[in-house]
Amino acid sequence: MKIGVPKEIKDHEFRVSLTPHGARELTDAGHEVFVERQAGSAIGLPDSAYEESGAVLVDAEAAFAQELVLKVKEPQSSECEMLEPGTVLFGYLHLASTPALAHELAKGGVIAVGYETVTDKGGKLPLLSPMSQIAGRLAIQEGAIGLTMPKGGNGVLLSGAYGVPPARVMVVGAGTVGANAARLAHAMGGDVIVFDVKGDALSPLEQSGIKTCYSGKDSIEAMLPEVDIVICAALIPGRHAPKMISREMVKGMKRGSVIVDVSIDQGGSSETSRPTTHSDPFYVEEGVVHYCVTNMPALASKTATLSLTQATLPYILKIANLGLDNALQADKGLEGGLQIREGKIVHPAVAEALGRI
């Protein structure tokens, strides 16, 4: 199979969808890999390393002209124009919050397979999990920055100081993002409480000494005025993120507190959230600092790339070795990643979110 690896062009997106090691695995298996020049150079993966792996260096148009195109983030408008009918696009798509992109891919005849809805035998999300782990940890880092005075924050130090209490951190959602955010905030000395509707998700955190609470509108609303940082980490695969925090709730929060909405790539969990970029990540709404960057893991692009490709490579090899149809038939979890085919939204949750059923 001919496989294309374009350079990512989203704001400050330095991740790459395939490492030289991954390219070597594919070429050794008899496949042809075409990597856009400078795709990984910003994170220490030079063109020479790809050439040594057996890949061919090409321009963007050639990278997008292959049978299987590997991406990290959803294609931007200029990239969609280079995708050809029948091309298999494999990457993060988050179509529930980007209906225009869904329409463009469907109209173009692209076969779109989203990392974020691929499942394993246990029903978990193996290709979303690596980035969720990183995003959760970065959420605390960025939340602490948001508390600083230059960003509009209230000037509270996450860890506190001798004789001075630490910041109070509220995490909504105890999945991979939330658990990683909670553990890091706790390790840094924050006063942490995690909300979720699933007791089995809260139990390991409780055993680690982190406070937990059953997630309901009343309990969240009651806690919000008391906290300094809120991490929104709720997820429904393929669907819009649930709106857990209303504008009225935000109005009731302390001035200079911070909302880090990790759910923003699925539409966000607060009514006051709107997408931001790494170039301009923070804004203040209703007196509260917001951080809503849609590609958070790009802050740590080297780590994120290595972590991501460890997870995606077995699936890439399966598609390349078997062909898409046989791979989907052999792996029902991979079939769960299929979102667009023959001009139609075929993933039920994505279709429902987009109002197509």
N, C-alpha and C positions, 0 to 999 in steps of 0.2 A: 504494500500500500504506500501511496505517496502522502507524506505528512508535512504540513506547514506550521511553522512556529513564528508568528509575527511579533514584532516589538510592540509592547503595550504603549498606548499614547494618552491614557487618561491622566489627569493632573497628578504629578508626582508619583506615578505608578511605575516602579522600577522592578517589580517582580517579572519573572519570565515563566512560561508554561512548561518548559522542558529544560532540564540541566544537560550538560555534556554527557554525564553518566547515562541519563535517560536516552539521549540520542544514540549512544553506543549500544545500549540494549536493543534498540529498534533496528539499527543498521546491522547488527550481528544476526538479527532474526530475519534479515533479507529485505527490510523495508527501506524506502528512500526518505530522508529527512531534509527539509529545506528550511533553514533558519534565516530570518531577516538579520542583516548586518547590524551589529551593536545591540542586539536584543538583550544580552545579559551583561554587557560591559560595565554598566554602572554598579553592579554588585559583585564584580570580580570574576565574571564568567566571560572571558574574552572570546572573540571570534576564532582565534587559533585553537582554543580548546574544543570548540564545536567541529572545526575542520579535522582535528585529530581524532574525533569520535566517528568520523565518516559522514558528517552532515555537509550539505552544500550551502554556501552563503548566497543569499538572494536579496532582491529588494522586496518592499512590502507587497506589491501587486503579485509577485510570484509566490510569496508565502501564503497568500490568501487563495491562490488558484489551485490548491491541492485537494485531494479527495477528503482528507481529514485535517481540519484546522484546529489547533490547540490554542486556547486563550486562557488568560487569568480572569480579567474582568470582561463585562459585557461589551460587545463591539460598539464603537462610536459610529456616528452617522457616516463619516467618510470611509470607515472600514466596512460597513454594510454594503456600500456600493461595490466593493471588491469581491464580495462573496458570490459564488456562482450557484445556480440552481443545482440541487442534488448534493452540494457540499455538506459534510457532517461537521458541525461546529460543536466543540466540546469545551466547556468552560463555565464560569459563574455567569448566570443570566439574570436572575431576580426579576422575571417578567411581570410578576404581579404588581410591581410598583412602576413598571415602564411599559405601558400599553402601546406607545408609539413604536418602541423597539420590537415588541411582539408582532405588531402589524407589519413592520418592515421586513422582518425575517420570514414571516409567513408568505407575504407577497412575493418575496424573492426566491421562494422554493427551497430555502435552507432547511436542513434537518438539524434541529437544535436539541442538544443533550446537555442538561444543566447539572453541574457538579452538586448543586445544593439540594437536589431531590433524589440523588442516588442513595439507596439504602443498602445495609448489609443484612445478613440473615437474622439479626436481632432487631431489625427495624430502625437501627441508628443511622446516622448520616456520616459515613466515613470520609467523604471528601469535603464536607463542610467543617467537620470537627477540628482539623488542624488550624484553620484560620480563625475559628471561634475561640480556640484556646489562646491564640496570640491576641485577638481583638479584646478578649476579656482582660488580659494583663495590661494591654495598652490603655484600656478604658480607665484604669486606676491612675496610670501615669498622666494621662491627659486631664482627668478630673482634678488631680492635684495641681496641675498647671493652671487650670481654669479658676481655682480658688485664689490664685495670686492677684494682687491688686492691679497690675497692668492689664489683666484680662477682664477686669470688672468684678473679680471675686471679692469675697468678704475677708480675705487675708488670713484665713485659718490654715495652719500647717497640718497636713494629713496625720502625721505622727504625734502632734502636740510637742510639748517640751516639759522639762522638769517643773512640776507644779501646775502645768497648764494642760487641760484635757485635749485629746486628739479630735480630729474631725469625725463627725458621725456619717457613716456611709450606708446607704440603703440600696440594695440590689434587688431588682424586680425580675425574677426568673432564675431558677437554679439549674439550668442546663449547662452546657460546656462553657458558654460565655460567662454566665453568672457565677458559676462555681470558681472559675479561674479568677474573676474579678474579686470575689469575696475572699478567697484565700490570700491573694496578694495584698489586698487592703488590710487584712487581719495581720499578716506578717509584718507589714509596715507600721503597725501600731494603731491603725484606725479602729474606731468603735463601729462594728459592722453588724447589720441585720439583713437577712435574706428572706424574700417573700416568694412563695410558689404555692401552687394548688396541690402538688404531689408530695406526700409525706416521704416517699422513698428517695426523692431528690434532696429533700431537706435533711434527712437523717445523717448522712456522712458529714455534712457541714456542722451540724449540731455536735456530733462526736468530736469534731476538731476544735470545739470551743467557740464556734461562731453562732450568734443568736439567729433564730429563725422564726418565721411567722407565717400562718396560713394567709394566702393572697386573696384578698377580696377588696372591693371598691372602698368599703368603709375603713378597713384596716390600713390600706395604702393612704387614703385621704387623711387619716388621723396621724400618721407618722410623718408625712411630707413636711409639715412646718418645723419639725424638729431636726431635720438632717441638713448636712452641708453638701453632700454629693449623692446624686441619684444615678444609678446605672440601669438603663432600660435594656433588658436582655431577653425579652419574651420572644418566642418564635413559634410560628405555625408553618411547617414546611410547605412551600409553594403558594401560600396565601399572604395577604396583607398582615403585617404585625398587628396584634390587638391593641386598641387604643386604651391604655391603662390610666393615663393621666390627662385630665381635662385642663382647659385653659384656666378655669376657676381654681383648680387645685394648684396650678403653677402660681397664680396670684397670691395664694396663701402661703407660699414658701418664703423662707428668709431671703432678704435682699443679698445678692452676691453669692447665693448658693449655686450649685452647678448640676445640670442635667447632661449626662453623656448618653446619647441615644444610639446604642449599637444596632438597634433594630431598624435604623434609618434606611438601609438598603432594601428593606421590605415595607417601606412607607412610614416607619417610625411609630413609637408607642406613646408619644405625647402629642397633644393637639398643637403645641407650639413648636414642634420640631420641623425643620426643613433642611434639605441636603446642603452640606457645605463641602469645601475642598481643603486639601492640605495647604494650599496657598492662603486661604482665609477660613480657618477652621472654626473660630468662635464668633458668636454674636450674643447680644443680650436682649431678651424678650421678657416682658413683665417683671423686670428687675432681676431675672435669673440668667446666668451664663449658660449657653448651650454649646455643645460640641456634637456635630452631626455629620461627620465625614463618612462618605459611603464606601471608601476603600481603606479603612483603618490599618489593616495589616501591612500596607505599603510603607508605613513608617519604619518597619523592620524588614525591608524587602529581601535581604539576604537570608535571614532566618526563615521568613515566610516561604520563600521559593524552595528552599531545601526541604522544609516540612511538607509543603503541598505536593511536590513531585514524588516524594516517598509514597504518598497516598494514591496519587493519580496514575502512576506508571503501570501498575498491574492492570488497570482498566484500559489504558491506552493500548497496551500490548494485546489485550483480549480483543479489542475492536480491530486492531491491525491484523492480527493473526487469523481471526475467524471471519472478518467482515461484520458490519454493523448488525445485520439481521440475525446471523447466527450467534453473535455475542449477546444480543438482547434475549434471544431464546434460551441461551445457556445460563444467563444470569438475570433473574427477575428483579434483583435489586438495581442492576444497571438499567433495566427496562424502565424503572421508576424515574430515571433521569430524562427519558424522552419527553420533550415538551412541545415540539413543533414538527409536523411532517405533512408533506403534500398540501401545504398551504393552510393547515388547520392546527389549532391548539389542541393537542391530544392528551395532555396531562390534566386529569379532572380538577385538581385543586387550583392549578393555574387558570384553567378555563373558567372556573367559578369566580375566581378573583377578578378576572377580566370581563365578566359578564357575558361570556360566550355560550353559556348553557342555561 
